[in-house]
Amino acid sequence: MKNAINKTEAKITKNKLAMLLISSFFISGAALADDDVDDGCYEVKGVDRKGNRIKATFSPASLKIRELKIKFDMSGDASDYLDLGTPMTSMQSESNPSQNKQKNKPKVTID
Amino acid sequence: MKYLTMTLCFFCFFVMSNQTSARKITLTTELQNYSGDGAYLAIYLTNAKGQYQETLWIAGQKSKYYKHLTGWARGSRMRTSEYDGLTGASVTRGKTLTVTLDLADSYIDSGFQLKIDTSVEDQRDNRNDVVVPLTTAGAGKPSAGRGYIKAFTYVL
């Protein structure tokens, strides 16, 4: 039963992740395959706006970026990535907080 | 007409089964007035054999200390996917942590247990500080902890 729930949640999260990546400012042509799930984290491969190949790993629920690998071609350098400003997931949550809100996020208080 | 009635019955059953699949649960954990820094807590579910099932909440945000929540760490293998989106601040002495979440009905009255592991910096770690069976009969009844937890109550 837990597996069935996880599969459904994974589908929802993958759709959300795909939307987030497509609307992001530095990844285009991102692809997420079914077998690209490692230790519960989503691994996404794509190219950035300059055509450099990238590989990113995202946390499954918060969609925070955990790892980003960029393979620069001869013309590329790291300067594009060193001044990105606000992280992608934070920007997304500011622009549309309801979209990034988790379905079953617990409500927590400390009194 | 017969088919319409049957379809309506199936639809009602489907709607009702969806509505009863999860239940709101509130977990209230009151800490002792121990001397020391904020406590890390892992609230999780195990089956009757004590095998880890699901993380409900982790109080404490530095993952390097999670290994001190020994029972939970062993069960969950401290995989990020197990606690992603389920972490918050640690809880200082005398404070009360209240967590409200949706829990699958299948966990209730089915032999599952709620467990809490606790840890405080430079002090002893408490595996199974609280262990209570998850039953409707046990809801609302406070349980005393063995370590840093003074009282734990869950309400369904």
Interface residues (C-beta under 8 A of the other chain):
Chain A: M1 K2 I5 D39 G40 C41 S59 P60 A61 S62 R66 Q102 N104 K105 P106 K107 V108 T109 I110 D111
Chain B: Q53 E54 L56 W57 R79 T80 S81 E82 D84 G85 L86 G88 A89 V91 K95 T96 L97 T98 V99 T100 L101 D102 A104 S106
